Amino acid sequence: MISGSTTLGGVLVDTYLELWRFKGGPGLSVTIDDDSGPGNESILKNFTISTADTYYLRVRASGSGTGTYRLGVFLANTGANPTTGGVLTTETEANNSHATANNASNAWAEVGDRGTTTGSITAGDTDVIAYKFTSGDLVSVRETAATGLTPRVNLSNSAGTIVTLDDGSTTPTLTIACLYSFRRPASGTYYVSISAAAGTGNFTLDVSLAGSAPLTGSQFDYYAVTLIVGQPVSIGLKNLTTGLPAIALTDAFDVVLAAGFTIATNYDLGAGSTRIKTPVFTGFLMF
């Protein structure tokens, strides 16, 4: 997804996105997009890779415009894990050809936490959910609505300023609003606002996080339970005094299998609650 002036990722007004693969050189155009994203922005959504190869993203203006932009890529991985650990936060010129492309092949970041919230939008309604993020975190937001609701989603910083958005005009599926791989510029509380671009109905909000610092702590209370293979488990914890609660599910060797901490608070439900979020190993985020 290319984010320009409409979604506040830059000042480029009309973007154009191309996906190429190497194919032994000089390259083969795989697919393109001009205006499927919000406004005049470009998005390739849920595109399935059918041939293993080296791929290139070509970003340009649709027409003669110039300006800054933000590029976000989300991979639902089905094969061998891609390389992680590299950092690519800005482009470096000259990168105007396949031969001089900026190499992002090692700049993937593994999704460590994924939170899911369900809700309903009625006429004139806006649901706001707060998340605590760390500077440098990569966050993707995906809102999927039931038939009858065209969703809109905004992400705001602690001052309430919108930093990126999907205004509900992303096509071809108007029941999905998404923000891909937005890197947090500063630590603090961020707010996801869900409303309707049109209609009413139920929605599911998925937030994927890569890069957050691991849980730390020095005092734990242990509880033992016997579980059967394949049995789903849900664990909830609420603090009775001040402080942020944290929980973890471990095996007999104290290896953490899943962990939960207070990064999200639904204002409709109240603060000070936490829940287990099973780590996800099939998705990766890249900037």
Phi, psi and omega in degrees: 000133174257125180254121179241224187289328182295316183259013172069023178272350181178196181250357177295124189278318186229113186256162179217129186238132178234140174248123179240159168233156190295308180049044178076000181085147004276004177124154180230128177289126183263308179199161181223163171209143179249296190232032181281344178275186178301138180061233178256028183265165189249143177209137169251109190250123177057039178281128183269126177279123184257344183227127177290129183187177169274127184247152181232138171256125178251120183249131177205173175278147173273091187115213186255011183289161176224164177146176182277160180206169172234135180249127178235137181230131176239127181245120171270092192287137178237351181243213178297145181296135175288169183283134178244173174105337178281164180230125174225099184254339178218152176286158177232121177281149001270134178222046187263011179212169177298323183293331183250017183299142171294129185276112179252013188294339179250013187259020177283149176234126185287136176293121180261331180220145175221125180247140180236131179229137177248154181194188181218136178253121174258179182301125179076007186271146170224126176258131181241129179235133183260140178230145174257120182238159179253147178307130181095348177300144171257126184233133172240139181237131179225121178248122179247124185250156174284164178303133181110345180238124169260107190279155173230138181224133176241146171243123183241154177274185185296339178274357181087007179277128178292126181255338173196160186200162165234116188276007177093007182257008180293130180245166004274357183254105183281357178267007180232128173240135186214149174232116187256128167052059176268123182272126181292122178283340183208152176287151178149192180267132177239153186237127173260120180252125180248127179214186182252129166283331176196146174078190178219164177151183182276157178215161171235127181252123177245126178240121180252135186233130174234132172107355181291145179296146179293162178294144175228160180169166184230352182232126184225146168248131184255142174228134183256135175223150177261127185237153179258144180304131179088357182279123178289143182229133173237135182229130179238152181213134177228135179281144178262348176232204179279166179107164182257122181283152176220142180224156177211146175252120183239164173268188184294341180261013178067024174276125182288123179265328178202152183217150178222143177207168188280090172249345183227135177228121176274116184299336178287338185254343180099161184272173173080022178243153177215165180207158177294135171238114182291126178303143182251129182243014180253357181236146177227149177246145175218142171256000000 
